[in-house]
Amino acid sequence: MLAQHQVIPNLFCLSDCVCLIICMALREGLEVHCVVLKNGFCVNLYVGTSLVEMFVRSLVSWTAVIVGFARCGDMSEARKLFDVMPDRDIAASNVMIDGYVKMGCMDLARDLFDKMKDKNVISWTSMVHGYCEDDDVVAARFMFDCMPVKNVLSWNAMIRGYCENRRPHDALKLF
């Protein structure tokens, strides 16, 4: 229809369309899931596998759209989608935290971080990096010390944070 009238859709139009398609597909997928359960087809290996694949793809699609909004710096749209996601995973939460950190919204990043059931090294490192960027190396170091698992990126984030905040002695000591 848009092509017939030579209308070029803008970012907002397309994002709304993508959200609508995801919501519609998920709703229809849930309807199919109900039919499968009501009729006892869930014991069939092929049907069960297809349902699992549908839900996994749905989750990946949601996360991909959230990534798109976050990369464009539109965290309000990313958050709207995140909040209505039927099943949030750690990847979607990490995308949101990273987006908030990049926007300098550490209070929103911390709020989401605190509400996460499961956290991984990416979640923790994003918070360390964010606090360092926000010139709060004390909070960054607290996060760093609380991390249950650290990797090279975690160590680098904290060392770099000390350097960027003019604390070279602390950086060398940590190194």
C-alpha positions in Angstrom: 0.0 0.0 0.0 2.8 2.4 0.8 4.5 1.7 -2.5 1.3 2.4 -4.4 1.1 5.9 -2.9 4.9 6.5 -3.1 5.1 7.0 0.7 8.4 6.4 2.3 8.0 5.0 5.8 10.0 6.6 8.6 11.7 4.9 11.5 8.7 5.3 13.8 6.3 3.8 11.3 8.6 0.8 10.7 9.3 0.2 14.4 5.6 0.2 15.1 5.1 -2.3 12.3 7.8 -4.6 13.5 6.4 -4.5 17.1 2.9 -5.2 15.7 4.2 -8.2 13.7 6.0 -9.6 16.6 3.0 -9.3 18.9 0.7 -10.8 16.3 3.0 -13.7 15.6 3.4 -14.4 19.3 -0.4 -14.3 19.9 -1.0 -16.6 17.0 1.8 -18.9 18.2 0.2 -19.0 21.6 -3.1 -19.9 20.1 -1.5 -22.8 18.2 0.2 -23.9 21.4 -3.2 -24.0 23.2 -4.6 -26.2 20.4 -1.7 -28.5 20.6 -2.1 -28.9 24.4 -5.9 -29.3 24.3 -5.7 -32.0 21.7 -2.8 -33.9 23.3 -0.4 -33.4 20.3 2.4 -32.2 22.6 3.6 -35.8 22.9 4.5 -35.9 19.2 8.2 -35.2 18.9 7.9 -33.1 15.7 5.1 -30.9 17.1 6.9 -30.4 20.4 10.1 -29.5 18.6 8.3 -27.0 16.4 6.7 -25.3 19.4 10.1 -25.0 21.1 11.6 -23.6 18.0 8.7 -21.1 17.6 9.3 -19.8 21.2 13.0 -19.6 20.8 12.7 -17.7 17.5 10.2 -15.4 19.1 12.5 -14.5 21.9 15.4 -13.9 19.5 13.2 -11.7 17.4 12.2 -9.6 20.4 15.8 -9.2 21.5 16.9 -8.3 18.0 14.3 -5.5 17.8 15.4 -4.2 21.2 19.0 -4.3 20.0 18.0 -2.1 17.0 16.3 0.5 19.2 19.2 0.5 21.7 21.8 1.0 18.9 19.8 3.9 17.5 19.8 5.4 21.0 16.1 5.1 21.4 16.0 3.6 24.9 12.4 4.6 25.5 11.2 2.4 22.6 13.6 -0.3 23.6 12.2 -0.2 27.2 8.6 -0.3 26.0 9.3 -3.5 24.1 11.4 -5.0 26.9 8.6 -4.4 29.4 6.0 -6.2 27.3 8.3 -9.1 26.4 6.6 -12.3 27.5 9.8 -14.0 28.6 12.9 -11.8 29.2 16.3 -13.6 29.0 19.7 -12.4 30.1 20.6 -11.3 26.6 17.7 -8.8 26.4 18.5 -7.5 29.9 22.2 -7.0 29.0 21.2 -5.1 25.9 19.1 -2.8 28.0 21.8 -2.3 30.6 24.4 -1.6 27.8 22.1 0.9 26.2 21.5 2.7 29.4 25.2 2.8 30.2 25.9 4.3 26.8 23.3 7.0 27.3 24.8 7.8 30.7 21.6 6.6 32.6 23.3 4.7 35.4 20.3 4.9 37.7 18.1 3.1 35.1 20.9 0.6 34.4 21.4 -0.1 38.1 17.6 -0.5 38.6 17.4 -3.1 35.8 20.6 -4.8 37.0 19.2 -5.1 40.6 15.9 -6.6 39.2 17.7 -9.3 37.1 17.3 -12.8 38.4 20.4 -14.1 36.7 23.5 -12.0 35.9 26.5 -13.0 34.0 30.0 -11.5 33.5 28.6 -9.2 30.7 26.0 -7.8 33.1 28.6 -7.1 35.8 31.2 -5.7 33.4 28.7 -3.4 31.8 27.9 -1.9 35.2 31.7 -1.5 36.1 32.2 0.2 32.7 29.2 2.5 33.2 30.2 3.6 36.7 33.7 4.3 35.4 32.3 6.4 32.5 30.1 8.2 35.1 33.3 9.1 37.1 32.2 6.9 40.0 35.2 4.6 40.4 34.1 3.8 44.0 30.8 2.3 42.8 32.7 0.6 39.9 35.2 -1.0 42.2 32.4 -2.1 44.5 30.7 -3.8 41.5 34.0 -5.3 40.4 34.7 -6.7 43.9 31.2 -8.2 44.0 31.6 -10.0 40.7 31.4 -13.7 41.2 33.3 -14.4 37.9 35.7 -12.0 36.2 37.3 -12.3 32.8 39.9 -10.2 30.9 37.3 -7.7 29.8 36.2 -7.2 33.4 39.7 -6.5 34.6 40.4 -4.2 31.6 37.2 -2.3 32.3 38.2 -1.6 35.9 41.9 -0.8 35.1 40.8 1.5 32.2 38.3 3.1 34.5 41.0 4.0 37.0 43.2 5.4 34.2 40.4 7.5 32.8 39.6 8.9 36.2 43.2 9.9 36.8 44.0 7.1 39.3 47.0 5.5 37.7 48.4 4.1 41.0 45.1 2.2 41.6 45.2 0.9 38.0 48.8 -0.4 38.4 48.0 -1.9 41.8 45.0 -3.7 40.3 47.1 -4.8 37.3 
